[in-house]
Amino acid sequence: MRWLKVPSWPAIVIGVVIAVIGGLFLGAVFVLSGVYNVAASQEHFGITNAIIRLTLRRSVDVHSITTDVPDLSDEGLAALGARHFALGCAACHGSPASAQNPVVAEMYPAPPPLSEAVEDWDTEELFWIVKHGLKFTGMPSWPALERDEEVWALVAFLERLPETDAEDYAALAGLENTRSKASLEFGAGSAGQESTLALCTNCHGSAEEPPVHPLVPALEGQKQPYLLRALEEYAARKRPSGIMQAVAEALDPQQMETLARAYSLQAMTRDRSAALDAQAVARGEEIALNGVRADDVPACSSCHRADTSGQFPRLDGLSAEYISTQLSLFRNGIRDGSTYSAIMMPIARRLSDRQIEDLTAYYASRTRQPSVSASRGSGAFP
C-alpha cells in the first residue's frame, strides 16, 4: 500500500507551483493568440457573463454599504435630478419621453433603460453607481466626485422613474418650458442666444420663476464679472460641479459674456422673507454688516455688497441652502481652485453652524435689483 502514501509538503508545494506556472502559461497563450473575439457584435460566453455580473453585483454591494441615504422625498430635488437626467443620461438610456438612441443600443453591453434597471438596485447602490460609474460598461463616473448633493438629486429622480410617464417626466425635467425655446443639448450655439439662455433658466429660473431647487443659485441681478468668472472657472474645472463643468465647457467666450450680461440686467422680484425666522434674519444681519470680532470674522458686506468689486458675488437673494452648501465646500477645501478661495476658506472655517444659519437666513430674505457693475472690471455697462 505504499502507493497510497500521502505526498510530503515539499512535493505538494512543488505541485502547486507547477500548476500555477502552467495556468499562467496557458493564459498567456490564450491572450497573446488573439483567438478571443472582443467584437461588440459577439456576446461573451455564458460563464463569462455570469462571472462579470456576479463580480459587479458584489462590488457594488460591498462598496456602497457605508452610504447614508438622506431624505429624498422633496419633489423639487427630484425635479432638479430630472434636469440632470435630461442633460446627461437620456441620450444613452432613453427616457419616458424618448426612445433610446438606436446607435447607443448597439453598444455591448447596451446601456439599460433605467426605468427597469433602478428596480434592481437599492438607493445607496444607485448613488454609488451614479457617483463612481462602472468599468467596462461605458457608464462614466460623476465629473465632480466631491459634489454628493448633485448626485443625490439625480438619485431622487431615479427613485421615481419607474412610475413616471412621459407627461410627468416632461413636467419634472422642464421640457414643457424649454422645447418651445431651445434644445436641451449642451451649448446649443447654433440655436442662438435665446436657446442657451433657455437652457440656463430651466434650472436657475428667471425674474418671474425661482430656481428649480434651493441648491441652485438665483442669477438675476448678479454681477456680470462674477458670473463670467464663475463660468470660466467651471469650464477650466477649477470650480467643481458635475453639471456646470459640462455646460460651461460647451460654451464659447461670447456665449459666456452674453449669458453673464443677460442675467446681470434682470431684477429679482420674488420675496421669500415671510418663510424665514425673523430672529435668525436679525442675527444674520448683524454678522453680515458688522462681522464677529471675537471670532475674527469680517463683515460679509465689506466684499459682497452691490457696489463692491464686480469679482465678488452679491449674496442678496441667494437661498439659505445654496449659501450654506458653498460655505461647506470652502470649509472642506473643495473650492480651493476658485480665484478667491484663499480668502473664503479660512472665513468659512471660523463660522459656527449657528452663524451660518443666521447669515443664510438674512441673505435669503433680501432681493436684488439689476447689477450696477455689468461690465467686467469697469463697474458700468459698455
Salt bridges, closest charged atoms under 4 A:
ASP61 OD2 - ARG58 NH1 3.32
ASP74 OD2 - HIS213 NE2 2.97
GLU75 OE2 - ARG160 NE 3.03
GLU125 OE1 - ARG57 NH1 3.98
ASP148 OD1 - LYS131 NZ 2.86
GLU149 OE2 - ARG147 NE 2.45
GLU150 OE2 - ARG147 NH1 3.90
GLU220 OE2 - ARG270 NH1 2.68
GLU232 OE1 - ARG376 NH2 3.15
GLU233 OE2 - ARG229 NH1 3.04
GLU249 OE2 - ARG237 NE 2.60
ASP296 OD2 - ARG350 NH2 3.88
ASP307 OD1 - ARG305 NE 2.80
ASP316 OD1 - ARG366 NE 2.87
ASP353 OD1 - ARG331 NH1 2.99
ASP358 OD2 - ARG283 NE 2.88
ASP358 OD2 - ARG354 NE 3.63
